[in-house]
């Protein structure tokens, strides 16, 4: 399914900020983690064996791309998946549709050819 | 196999629809202007599959296409993209094969968390209504797939992507 994702990605040419944000293994890990549960920057820094400053930078990149939203409650900054998520889902599903639509347009040609072949073969058999 | 293009009618493309039908499911539907046994054949003969699986617009070349379409049989589609140094593969195994009507297979290239795909071919007045149903093991697995594959197991592919981004350079911040 990951490769499918790549194919789906390439359906739409421009690689945007969110894609660049995803090009880092730690940031992908953070997203995966936040997919399971919200977490503070301190939690995330511990989990990924990083300094608080380092983690803040990563979260900043994700936040700019709309992939993560943060909220400060008291002294704790909590991170969760961002609003981008829903838009991303709609966009992904559309790209998925486009990939299959272009496959199926090619498949139409194969189906047409097989139909013709069957017609010709059928005629031959009747003779 | 000779393509007999001259008799090809002007194609009016049938629409393809895609919908997330539940937390774990994605459904794609399409009608084909031919009977199920023909559409089924195009999904089950490797030499036919390879003609449509990697449309030009996705920028990939299929290098090899193996499909042993019977229960327990495996498939492996290998292809390359200019952006990646190594070829990549889709692979898995067929769980159900009912001629002209139903195919079920696993998608194992991503390790655990891969979806199970069911394709049904239903006759509708000489045409085929095709429904492709992807069932993910959990909501999280589908969410992860949608989050542009940003999960573990993606690392290897993403490393290649990283290289691509580096070589591509400036256009990406």
Interface residues (C-beta under 8 A of the other chain):
Chain A: X1 X2 X3 X4 X5 X6 X7 X9 X10 X11 X15 X17 X18 X19 X20 X22 X23 X24 X25 X28 X29 X31 X32 X35 X36 X85 X88 X89 X92 X93 X94 X96 X97 X99 X100 X101 X102 X103 X104 X105 X106 X107 X108 X109 X110 X111 X112 X113 X114 X115 X116 X117 X118
Chain B: X1 X3 X4 X7 X8 X9 X11 X13 X14 X15 X16 X17 X18 X19 X20 X26 X28 X30 X32 X33 X34 X38 X39 X41 X42 X48 X51 X52 X53 X55 X57 X58 X59 X60 X81 X88 X89 X90 X107 X109 X110 X113 X114 X115 X132 X140 X143 X144 X145 X146 X147 X148 X149 X150 X151 X152 X153 X154 X155 X157 X158 X161 X162 X165 X168 X171 X172 X173
